[in-house]
Amino acid sequence: MPSLNRPLACAWMTALTLLAGRGVAAPEDGMPVSGFDIQRYQGRWYEIARLENRVERGLTAVSADYSRNPDGSIRIVNRGYDPASGSWRVTVNHACFDGSPSVASLRVTLLGPFYIGYRVVALDPDYRWAVVMGPSRGYLWLLARDKRPDDSVKRAFLAKARALQSDIGGLVWVEQQRDDN
């Protein structure tokens, strides 16, 4: 069977997912940021808060590193410390834009050929913090360039989460006390 290049594979898997009746986009009220610049978004982001999910349950010191692949897709290395096992969990995912690269709507690999919607729904003009939404209101993250952002960033995040009608009571404020992340 011939191998597909990554952009074609993204398009093919998107089509298969939609045909299967399993959309991967975030809810329509979570409009992605326009004027998005992936060059500025690249680099390390620290997870400051999240709605708890199975993949990250219990993890601390969570970070994500974004970089461009030669084919234009985005490489994402997620890393989090699991205090229960005393070890780091690392996953490497890839993403492709859902349309125009100037709109912060992507599809991120999840368990091999399956994709999940990823939208940046709020972004600091200096790319110091971002609010990211997954395929539903049950997936929400506050990412920041600094491990301990100013309280004004947290207030902006909470305001956006309320506007998205997310379950603010389910938020986990991620411990970022480790020096090795």
C-alpha positions in Angstrom: 0.0 0.0 0.0 1.5 3.4 -0.9 2.3 5.8 1.9 0.5 9.2 2.0 2.2 12.5 2.8 1.0 14.1 6.1 -1.3 16.8 4.6 -3.0 14.3 2.3 -3.3 11.9 5.3 -4.9 14.7 7.3 -7.4 15.4 4.6 -8.1 11.7 4.1 -8.7 11.0 7.8 -10.9 14.2 8.1 -13.1 12.9 5.2 -13.3 9.4 6.8 -14.2 10.9 10.2 -16.9 13.1 8.7 -18.3 10.3 6.7 -18.5 8.1 9.8 -20.7 10.8 11.4 -18.1 11.8 14.0 -17.3 15.4 13.6 -14.1 16.6 15.2 -14.7 20.4 15.3 -15.4 22.3 18.4 -18.9 23.7 19.1 -19.8 26.7 16.9 -19.9 29.1 19.9 -16.1 28.4 20.4 -15.0 30.6 17.4 -11.3 30.2 16.6 -9.0 33.2 16.6 -8.5 34.8 13.2 -5.2 36.4 12.2 -3.4 33.4 13.8 0.3 33.1 13.3 1.7 29.6 13.8 5.3 31.0 13.8 4.5 33.0 16.9 2.5 30.1 18.5 5.4 27.7 18.2 7.5 26.9 21.3 6.7 25.8 24.8 3.4 26.4 26.5 2.6 25.5 30.1 -0.8 24.1 31.0 -2.1 26.4 33.8 -5.7 25.0 34.0 -7.8 22.4 32.3 -11.1 20.7 32.5 -10.0 17.2 33.8 -10.0 14.5 31.1 -8.9 10.8 31.0 -5.7 11.4 29.2 -4.3 14.0 31.7 -6.0 12.8 34.9 -3.7 13.5 37.8 -0.8 14.9 35.8 1.2 17.9 37.0 3.9 20.0 35.4 2.1 19.7 32.0 3.6 21.4 29.0 3.3 21.2 25.2 6.0 22.1 22.6 4.7 23.1 19.2 7.0 23.1 16.1 6.5 22.9 12.3 7.2 19.8 10.3 8.8 20.1 6.9 5.5 19.2 5.3 3.6 22.1 7.0 1.9 20.1 9.7 2.5 20.8 13.3 4.4 18.6 15.8 3.1 18.7 19.4 5.1 17.1 22.2 2.9 16.9 25.3 4.6 16.1 28.6 3.2 15.7 32.1 4.5 14.3 35.4 2.5 11.5 37.0 3.1 11.8 40.8 1.4 8.4 41.4 4.0 6.5 39.3 6.8 9.0 39.8 7.4 9.2 36.0 6.9 11.5 33.1 4.3 10.7 30.4 5.2 12.0 26.9 3.1 11.9 23.8 4.0 13.1 20.3 1.0 14.2 18.2 0.6 16.0 14.9 -1.9 18.6 13.8 -3.1 20.0 10.5 -5.1 23.1 9.9 -8.9 22.7 9.5 -8.8 25.3 6.8 -6.8 28.5 6.5 -3.6 28.7 8.5 -4.6 32.2 9.6 -7.6 30.7 11.6 -6.7 28.8 14.8 -8.7 25.7 14.1 -6.8 22.4 13.9 -7.2 18.7 13.9 -4.8 17.0 16.3 -4.0 13.2 16.1 -5.3 11.2 19.0 -4.5 7.5 19.2 -3.1 6.9 15.7 -5.3 7.9 12.8 -8.1 9.6 14.9 -8.3 13.3 15.2 -9.8 15.7 17.7 -10.8 19.3 17.2 -8.5 21.9 18.6 -9.4 25.6 18.5 -7.6 28.6 20.0 -10.6 30.6 21.1 -8.7 33.5 22.9 -5.2 34.6 22.4 -3.1 37.3 24.0 -1.9 39.8 21.3 1.7 39.0 22.4 1.1 35.2 22.4 1.8 35.0 26.1 -1.4 33.0 26.9 -4.1 31.1 25.0 -7.5 29.6 25.7 -7.9 26.3 23.8 -11.1 24.4 23.3 -11.5 20.8 22.2 -14.3 19.1 20.4 -16.9 20.1 23.1 -17.3 22.4 26.1 -15.9 19.5 28.2 -12.4 20.2 26.9 -10.8 23.5 27.8 -7.3 24.6 28.6 -5.5 27.7 29.7 -2.0 27.7 28.3 0.7 30.3 29.1 4.4 30.9 28.2 5.1 31.3 31.9 4.5 28.7 34.6 2.9 31.2 36.9 1.1 33.8 34.9 -0.4 37.0 36.4 -3.8 36.7 38.0 -5.3 38.9 35.2 -4.6 36.0 32.8 -6.6 33.7 35.1 -9.5 36.2 35.3 -9.5 36.5 31.5 -9.6 32.7 31.2 -12.4 32.3 33.7 -14.4 35.0 31.8 -13.9 33.2 28.5 -14.8 29.8 30.1 -18.1 31.3 31.4 -18.9 32.8 28.0 -18.4 29.3 26.5 -20.7 27.8 29.2 -17.9 25.5 30.3 -18.1 23.7 33.7 -15.9 26.0 35.7 -16.4 23.9 38.8 -14.6 21.1 37.1 -11.4 23.1 36.5 -8.1 21.7 37.6 -5.4 24.3 38.3 -2.2 22.5 37.3 0.7 22.4 39.7 3.8 23.8 37.9 6.3 23.5 40.8 8.8 21.2 39.1 12.1 22.7 37.8 12.7 19.9 35.3 9.9 20.8 32.9 
